[in-house]
Amino acid sequence: MNKKIKKELLNITKNKFWRDKTSMFVLLTNVLLNIVIWLFLVFRLEPSEYPVPLHFNIYFGIDVIDKWSQAFTIPGIGLIIIFINLVLAYLVFPKEKFIAQFLLSSSLFVQIILFLAGIGIVIIR
């Protein structure tokens, strides 16, 4: 492996971002809530060969029906959002700590919305 790449990888763990308690608390909460969403859907959705409702609209009722496994795109999207916001927060942190924490907090807000969406899918099933 290139010496420059090795040095950069070692510097990642020494960055102040990883020692900031607020950022790490919000990041840990993000990850734990995403795990809760995965576990909630795994234990509450039963495999079915029939299509299940995945979206409900108050004007038109159920408007998206698909395989039961498609419900797991919700926590998958949550993981992608956590990762993107983590990378952006890591890059921005040395210059703007507030923006980095805002990115992580917005990711937490998204996780809460996705958890509510998971509850909705289980309820309308």
N, C-alpha and C positions, 0 to 999 in steps of 0.2 A: 504494500500500500504506500502511496505517496506520503512523504514526510509532512507536507503542508496539510494534507487532508487529515492525517493523524493528529496534528497539532490543533486543527479546527475542532475535531471531535472531542478532544480533551478540554478545550476551552468552553465548549457548550455547557458542561456540568459546572464550570466555575463562574458562569454568568450570574449577575445579581438577580436576574429574573427568577431563578430557581430558589433563591433565599428569601424572596418577598412573601411574607406570610399571607397577606390578603390574596395575592394572585394564586398561590398554591391552594388556599382554602376554596376559592371559587372553582379552580380547575378540578380539585378533588370532588367537590359537590357535583360538578358537571358529569364527571365520569361515573360517580355513584348513581346519580339519577338515570343516566343512560343504561346502566346495568339493571336498575330497577325496571325500566321500561322493557328491556329484553326479557327479564324473568317474568314480569307480569303477563306479557303476551305468550310466552312459552307455557305457562301454567294455566292461563285462562282460555286460550284458543285451542280447540281440539282439531286435529287433522280431519278434513272432510273432502270427499270427492265432488261435492256440490259447490257451486260458487257461493261466496258469502258477500254481504254488503260491506263495502269499504269506505263509503262516504255518504253522508246524509246532508241534504240541503233543505232548509225550512220551507222553501218555496215549491220544490219539486219532489221532495222525499228522497228516497235512496236513488242515487244517480251513478254510482260506480259499484259494479259487482265483478269480482274476480276470484282467483284461487285464494284460499285461506293463507297461504304462505306469503302472499303479497303484503300482508299486514306487517311483515318484518322489515319492510322498506322504511318504516317510520323510525325505528331505532338506528337503522343503517344510515339514514340521512342525518340523524343526530350525531353519530360518530364522525361523519364527514365534516359537519359544521364545527364540532369541537376541534378537530384536527386543523382545519383552515384557520379558525380564530386563534388557536394556540400558536401556530406558526407566525401569523401576523402580529400577535401580541409579543411574542419573543423578539421579533425583528424591531418592533416599535419601542419596546420597553426602555432601552438605554436613552432615548430622546424624550419620550412622552409616557411617563408611567400611568397617567390618568387614562390615556387612550388604550393602553394595553389592558388595564383593568376593565374599561368599558367593553372592549371586545370580549373578554372572558365573561363578563356579566351578561352581555347580550346573548352569548351562547347558552348561559344558564336559563335565561328567559325562554329561548327556543326549546330547550329540553323540557321545561314545564309545559309549554304548549303541546309538544309532541307526546308527553305523558297523558295530557288530557285527550288528545286525539286517540291514543291507544285505549283509554277508558271508553271513549265514544264507540270505537269499533267493537269492543266487547259487549257494550250495552245494546247496540242495534242488531247484533247478531242474534 
